[in-house]
């Protein structure tokens, strides 16, 4: 993984010196069992004539561009390369819609049966501003730079400088900047890892990031795996336990304040750690493996989306939203909400995997 500092060293004392090498990131993914032997991801890739080395090579070759918000929509020359890249806007306005899951499911059923009609126009309730710290962009395999990651260095620094509500005694601002940068970087890497188009596998054209449910699951998984690999990055035999604990507190509090599916990634992470700490019985081991490998199942959903899968997604959505409403009214605690949302999303992976295997567990 090559880090291109398009700010020309403006943040060299804070972010640039913390840039991870490609070997560090690849090793984290293997140690976290996101990429590794006998994972569903490896089996998914092999079913398409690929191997885990292809996934590692893809991630290792994705360039990361450190930029600042003043560069939005400008073409910036890449140092040491005879090309330039267009820096995307760091903020965008999207419509807030009345998303009706049953109507969405009806649209999916019509697609399945070849009934072509105009899709419903969802009712706009207002507009939301998305303020990005990083973004993954796929330009197509025929592009000189097919996959690219942009990280806004100035916004990461500003976030740390402007958020002083909680006191930390063992980490300073530079260490918080490092932690947030590493979280954002790993979050975007997870989007690369889950992008089936980046492997040359055609995704379903009418199920993409513009769909609220797609975004909900995709962002939850990206944050879960980013938290998992970030923790492995800091927690090692040479780490200061107080520093590790405060870094985890800082990045998990950041994720907890995020919207939509982003914060659900923290549910996954918390449930993963709780189950790992208990580690009792075969069911816990099975669920642990399910949490680790759910990203691969999500790739299967994107590559072979159908009405049956849409039905499972709709059930997951309803279960999550029902639990959220109960938590808002005080009927259930936040801990129970966390468990219910995790189990709801995890059920998709388990059910879609069962649908695609024979009696011996072999992929169909």
ZINORVEN-V984389 format. One record per backbone hydrogen bond with DSSP energy under -0.5 kcal/mol. CO is the residue of the C=O (numbers start at 1). NH is the residue of the N-H. Records with the same first field share a line. If there is no record, write none. Layout:
BEGIN
CO = NH  NH
END
This chain:
BEGIN
1 = 3
2 = 4  64
3 = 5
4 = 6  66
5 = 8
7 = 10
9 = 12
11 = 14  15  16
12 = 17
15 = 18
16 = 19
21 = 25
22 = 26
23 = 27
24 = 28
25 = 29
26 = 30
27 = 31
28 = 32
29 = 34  35
30 = 33
36 = 39
39 = 43
40 = 44
41 = 45
42 = 46
43 = 47
45 = 48  50
46 = 49
51 = 54  55
52 = 56
53 = 57
54 = 58
55 = 59
56 = 60
57 = 61
59 = 62
61 = 63
63 = 149
64 = 4  66
65 = 67  151
66 = 6
67 = 153  154
68 = 71
69 = 72
71 = 74
74 = 76  87
76 = 85
77 = 79
78 = 81
81 = 83
83 = 78
85 = 76  87
86 = 88
87 = 73
90 = 132
92 = 94  130
94 = 128
95 = 97
96 = 125  126
97 = 99
98 = 100
99 = 101
100 = 104
101 = 105
102 = 106
103 = 107
104 = 108
105 = 109
106 = 110
107 = 111
108 = 112
109 = 113
110 = 115
111 = 114
114 = 116
115 = 117
120 = 122
123 = 98  125
126 = 96
128 = 94  130
129 = 131
130 = 92  132
133 = 152
135 = 150
137 = 139  148
140 = 143
143 = 146
146 = 139  140
147 = 63
148 = 137
149 = 65
150 = 135
151 = 67  153
152 = 156
153 = 157
154 = 158
155 = 159
156 = 160
157 = 161
158 = 162
159 = 163
160 = 163
162 = 164
172 = 176
173 = 177
174 = 178
175 = 179
176 = 180
177 = 181
178 = 182
179 = 183
180 = 184
181 = 185
182 = 186
183 = 187
184 = 188
185 = 189
186 = 190
187 = 191
188 = 192
189 = 193
190 = 194
191 = 195
192 = 195
194 = 196
195 = 198
196 = 199  201
197 = 200
200 = 202
204 = 207
208 = 211
211 = 215
212 = 216
213 = 217
214 = 218
215 = 219
216 = 220
217 = 221
218 = 222
219 = 223
220 = 224
221 = 225
222 = 226
223 = 227
224 = 228
225 = 229
226 = 230
227 = 231
228 = 232
229 = 233
230 = 234
231 = 235
234 = 236
236 = 239
239 = 241
240 = 244
241 = 245
242 = 246
243 = 247
244 = 248
245 = 249
246 = 250
247 = 251
248 = 252
249 = 253
250 = 254
251 = 255
252 = 256
253 = 257
254 = 257
255 = 258
259 = 262  263
261 = 264  265
262 = 265
263 = 266  267
264 = 268
265 = 269
266 = 270
267 = 271
268 = 272
269 = 273
270 = 274
271 = 275
272 = 276
273 = 277
274 = 278
275 = 279
279 = 281
280 = 284
281 = 285
282 = 286
283 = 287
284 = 288
285 = 289
286 = 290
287 = 291
288 = 292
289 = 293
290 = 294
293 = 296  297
294 = 298
295 = 299
296 = 300
297 = 301
298 = 302
299 = 303
300 = 304
302 = 204
306 = 310
307 = 311
308 = 312
309 = 313
310 = 314
311 = 315
312 = 316
313 = 317
314 = 318
315 = 319
316 = 320
317 = 321
318 = 322
319 = 323
320 = 324
321 = 325
322 = 326
323 = 327
324 = 328
325 = 329
326 = 331  332
327 = 330
333 = 337
334 = 338
335 = 339
336 = 340
337 = 341
338 = 342
339 = 343
340 = 344
341 = 345
342 = 346
343 = 347
344 = 348
345 = 348  349
346 = 350
347 = 351
348 = 352
349 = 353
350 = 354
351 = 355
352 = 356
353 = 356
354 = 357
356 = 364
358 = 361
362 = 358
END
